[in-house]
Amino acid sequence: MATKLYVGGLAYAVNDEQLADYFGSFGEVLSAQVIMDRATGRSKGFGFVEMANAADAATAIDELNDKEFLGRRITVNEAKPFEKRSERADRPNRDRASGNNRRQDHGRRY
């Protein structure tokens, strides 16, 4: 069964191929993705690697967590399932399109 790993603390210059090659010495890499910022096109400094089996993934975690990769100390652990963000109950609903996100002045004059 495939296991997905989270890799944090990556150097901004790291690309998908370098990440796959680095983890490839511990087993078959099914995919490797460095997460990019949509606005800037620059790496966000973390990514995901999918290993073909759990034993290889565990070995990669043991061997690579808190080790240096291209000048940066990286964090490697099993990725947590993605959970869609929900509206927080403690924050007001903000409607950016209509401008309703302004602070209410409650009738005060300034």
C-alpha positions as CSV (number, residue, x, y, z in Angstrom):
1,M,0.0,0.0,0.0
2,A,1.3,3.5,-0.9
3,T,2.3,5.9,1.9
4,K,2.3,9.6,1.5
5,L,5.0,11.6,3.3
6,Y,5.1,15.3,4.2
7,V,8.5,16.9,3.7
8,G,9.0,20.3,5.3
9,G,11.8,22.8,5.5
10,L,12.8,22.4,1.9
11,A,15.1,24.9,0.2
12,Y,13.2,27.1,-2.2
13,A,15.3,25.9,-5.1
14,V,14.3,22.2,-4.7
15,N,12.1,20.9,-7.5
16,D,10.0,17.7,-7.9
17,E,12.7,15.7,-9.6
18,Q,15.3,16.4,-6.9
19,L,12.9,15.5,-4.2
20,A,12.0,12.2,-6.0
21,D,15.7,11.4,-6.5
22,Y,16.5,12.0,-2.9
23,F,13.8,9.7,-1.6
24,G,14.4,7.1,-4.4
25,S,17.4,5.6,-2.5
26,F,14.9,4.3,0.1
27,G,12.5,2.7,-2.2
28,E,10.1,3.2,-5.2
29,V,8.8,6.8,-5.3
30,L,5.4,6.9,-7.0
31,S,5.2,10.7,-6.9
32,A,7.0,13.8,-5.5
33,Q,5.6,17.3,-5.5
34,V,7.0,20.5,-4.2
35,I,4.1,22.8,-3.3
36,M,4.2,26.2,-5.1
37,D,2.7,29.5,-4.3
38,R,0.1,30.4,-6.9
39,A,0.7,34.1,-6.7
40,T,4.5,34.1,-6.9
41,G,5.3,30.8,-8.5
42,R,7.9,30.2,-5.8
43,S,8.1,27.1,-3.6
44,K,6.4,27.2,-0.3
45,G,9.2,25.2,1.3
46,F,7.4,21.9,1.7
47,G,6.2,19.0,-0.4
48,F,4.9,15.5,-0.5
49,V,6.4,12.2,-1.6
50,E,4.4,9.1,-2.2
51,M,6.3,5.9,-1.5
52,A,5.2,2.5,-3.0
53,N,5.1,0.7,0.3
54,A,4.9,1.5,4.0
55,A,8.2,-0.2,4.9
56,D,10.2,2.0,2.5
57,A,8.3,5.1,3.8
58,A,9.1,4.2,7.4
59,T,12.8,3.8,6.5
60,A,12.8,7.1,4.7
61,I,11.3,8.8,7.7
62,D,13.9,7.2,10.1
63,E,16.8,8.1,7.8
64,L,15.8,11.6,6.6
65,N,13.9,13.3,9.3
66,D,15.9,16.1,10.8
67,K,18.7,15.6,8.2
68,E,20.2,18.2,5.9
69,F,19.1,18.3,2.2
70,L,20.6,21.0,-0.1
71,G,21.6,23.2,2.8
72,R,18.4,23.0,4.9
73,R,17.4,20.7,7.7
74,I,14.2,18.9,6.7
75,T,11.3,17.4,8.5
76,V,9.9,14.1,7.2
77,N,6.8,12.4,8.6
78,E,3.7,10.6,7.4
79,A,1.3,13.0,5.8
80,K,-2.0,13.7,7.5
81,P,-5.2,13.4,5.4
82,F,-6.3,16.7,3.8
83,E,-9.2,18.3,5.6
84,K,-11.1,21.0,3.9
85,R,-11.2,24.2,5.8
86,S,-14.5,25.1,7.4
87,E,-15.9,28.4,8.4
88,R,-14.7,29.2,11.9
89,A,-17.6,30.0,14.3
90,D,-15.6,32.6,16.2
91,R,-15.1,34.8,13.1
92,P,-17.8,36.8,11.3
93,N,-18.8,35.9,7.8
94,R,-16.8,38.2,5.6
95,D,-18.3,39.1,2.2
96,R,-15.3,40.7,0.4
97,A,-17.2,41.2,-2.9
98,S,-19.8,43.5,-1.4
99,G,-17.5,45.3,1.0
100,N,-19.3,44.0,4.1
101,N,-16.1,43.2,5.9
102,R,-15.7,46.7,7.3
103,R,-15.9,47.3,11.0
104,Q,-19.3,48.5,12.2
105,D,-19.2,51.9,13.8
106,H,-22.5,51.3,15.6
107,G,-23.8,54.9,15.0
108,R,-20.7,56.6,16.4
109,R,-19.5,59.8,14.8
110,Y,-15.7,60.3,14.6
